[in-house]
Amino acid sequence: MANFDSELVKCPYYRRSETNRICCEGLKKKTTINFTFEDGKKRRAYMNIYCNDIHNYNNCMICNMLNRKYGVIRDG
């Protein structure tokens, strides 16, 4: 089933989402980090706050960790 939420994503580490899960780039090649929520409503809320917001996705704990992996330094 197609996930139309993906069309709105701004985070470069996002890979896909499912009913109650967000899958992001992993720390090692050919791996993903799976962020699992209690339900789809909470997943969508998280995506709207972080994944879909060009000004806020860097505040996601997974994005922040992956930025450190690549040596990306951000202000604040």
Short mmCIF file of the C-alpha atoms (twelve columns), coordinates in Angstrom:
data_MODEL
# 
_entry.id   MODEL 
# 
loop_
_atom_site.group_PDB 
_atom_site.id 
_atom_site.type_symbol 
_atom_site.label_atom_id 
_atom_site.label_alt_id 
_atom_site.label_comp_id 
_atom_site.label_asym_id 
_atom_site.label_seq_id 
_atom_site.Cartn_x 
_atom_site.Cartn_y 
_atom_site.Cartn_z 
_atom_site.pdbx_PDB_model_num 
ATOM 1  C CA . MET A 1  0.000  0.000  0.000  1 
ATOM 2  C CA . ALA A 2  1.344  3.434  -0.940 1 
ATOM 3  C CA . ASN A 3  2.180  5.813  1.872  1 
ATOM 4  C CA . PHE A 4  1.196  9.322  0.852  1 
ATOM 5  C CA . ASP A 5  2.749  10.815 4.008  1 
ATOM 6  C CA . SER A 6  6.138  10.379 2.323  1 
ATOM 7  C CA . GLU A 7  5.392  13.124 -0.205 1 
ATOM 8  C CA . LEU A 8  5.576  15.754 2.550  1 
ATOM 9  C CA . VAL A 9  8.865  14.647 4.144  1 
ATOM 10 C CA . LYS A 10 11.788 17.088 4.213  1 
ATOM 11 C CA . CYS A 11 14.286 15.064 6.277  1 
ATOM 12 C CA . PRO A 12 17.063 13.573 4.126  1 
ATOM 13 C CA . TYR A 13 17.382 10.505 6.381  1 
ATOM 14 C CA . TYR A 14 13.759 9.401  6.062  1 
ATOM 15 C CA . ARG A 15 13.296 6.166  4.117  1 
ATOM 16 C CA . ARG A 16 9.650  5.114  4.540  1 
ATOM 17 C CA . SER A 17 6.811  4.886  7.023  1 
ATOM 18 C CA . GLU A 18 4.222  2.309  7.889  1 
ATOM 19 C CA . THR A 19 1.081  2.421  10.000 1 
ATOM 20 C CA . ASN A 20 2.882  2.971  13.298 1 
ATOM 21 C CA . ARG A 21 6.545  3.131  12.264 1 
ATOM 22 C CA . ILE A 22 9.029  5.535  10.698 1 
ATOM 23 C CA . CYS A 23 12.088 3.988  9.042  1 
ATOM 24 C CA . CYS A 24 15.177 6.170  8.726  1 
ATOM 25 C CA . GLU A 25 18.693 5.671  7.424  1 
ATOM 26 C CA . GLY A 26 20.753 3.473  9.724  1 
ATOM 27 C CA . LEU A 27 24.178 3.964  11.226 1 
ATOM 28 C CA . LYS A 28 25.732 1.265  9.025  1 
ATOM 29 C CA . LYS A 29 25.360 0.661  5.280  1 
ATOM 30 C CA . LYS A 30 22.200 -1.191 4.251  1 
ATOM 31 C CA . THR A 31 20.520 -0.720 7.652  1 
ATOM 32 C CA . THR A 32 17.572 1.326  8.906  1 
ATOM 33 C CA . ILE A 33 16.511 2.721  12.249 1 
ATOM 34 C CA . ASN A 34 12.883 1.890  13.015 1 
ATOM 35 C CA . PHE A 35 11.013 4.339  15.223 1 
ATOM 36 C CA . THR A 36 7.829  2.574  16.398 1 
ATOM 37 C CA . PHE A 37 4.785  4.377  17.855 1 
ATOM 38 C CA . GLU A 38 1.718  3.138  19.723 1 
ATOM 39 C CA . ASP A 39 -0.492 3.960  16.754 1 
ATOM 40 C CA . GLY A 40 -0.673 5.741  13.419 1 
ATOM 41 C CA . LYS A 41 -2.003 8.939  14.940 1 
ATOM 42 C CA . LYS A 42 1.134  9.375  17.055 1 
ATOM 43 C CA . ARG A 43 3.348  8.522  14.077 1 
ATOM 44 C CA . ARG A 44 1.622  11.143 11.916 1 
ATOM 45 C CA . ALA A 45 1.899  13.743 14.682 1 
ATOM 46 C CA . TYR A 46 5.642  13.089 15.013 1 
ATOM 47 C CA . MET A 47 6.112  13.275 11.257 1 
ATOM 48 C CA . ASN A 48 4.264  16.608 11.119 1 
ATOM 49 C CA . ILE A 49 6.425  18.061 13.883 1 
ATOM 50 C CA . TYR A 50 9.776  16.768 12.647 1 
ATOM 51 C CA . CYS A 51 10.020 14.835 9.357  1 
ATOM 52 C CA . ASN A 52 7.785  17.155 7.327  1 
ATOM 53 C CA . ASP A 53 9.039  20.476 8.693  1 
ATOM 54 C CA . ILE A 54 11.996 21.941 6.796  1 
ATOM 55 C CA . HIS A 55 12.792 24.169 9.783  1 
ATOM 56 C CA . ASN A 56 12.459 21.509 12.489 1 
ATOM 57 C CA . TYR A 57 13.577 18.111 11.177 1 
ATOM 58 C CA . ASN A 58 17.088 18.684 12.582 1 
ATOM 59 C CA . ASN A 59 15.554 18.642 16.074 1 
ATOM 60 C CA . CYS A 60 14.553 14.990 15.709 1 
ATOM 61 C CA . MET A 61 16.753 12.776 17.897 1 
ATOM 62 C CA . ILE A 62 17.412 10.368 15.016 1 
ATOM 63 C CA . CYS A 63 18.268 13.153 12.577 1 
ATOM 64 C CA . ASN A 64 20.547 14.704 15.163 1 
ATOM 65 C CA . MET A 65 22.361 11.397 15.658 1 
ATOM 66 C CA . LEU A 66 22.756 10.885 11.897 1 
ATOM 67 C CA . ASN A 67 24.013 14.459 11.487 1 
ATOM 68 C CA . ARG A 68 26.780 13.594 13.959 1 
ATOM 69 C CA . LYS A 69 27.553 10.465 11.904 1 
ATOM 70 C CA . TYR A 70 28.298 12.720 8.928  1 
ATOM 71 C CA . GLY A 71 29.980 15.443 10.950 1 
ATOM 72 C CA . VAL A 72 27.209 17.951 10.223 1 
ATOM 73 C CA . ILE A 73 27.432 20.827 12.669 1 
ATOM 74 C CA . ARG A 74 24.325 22.922 13.233 1 
ATOM 75 C CA . ASP A 75 23.701 26.094 15.204 1 
ATOM 76 C CA . GLY A 76 21.785 25.983 18.464 1 
# 
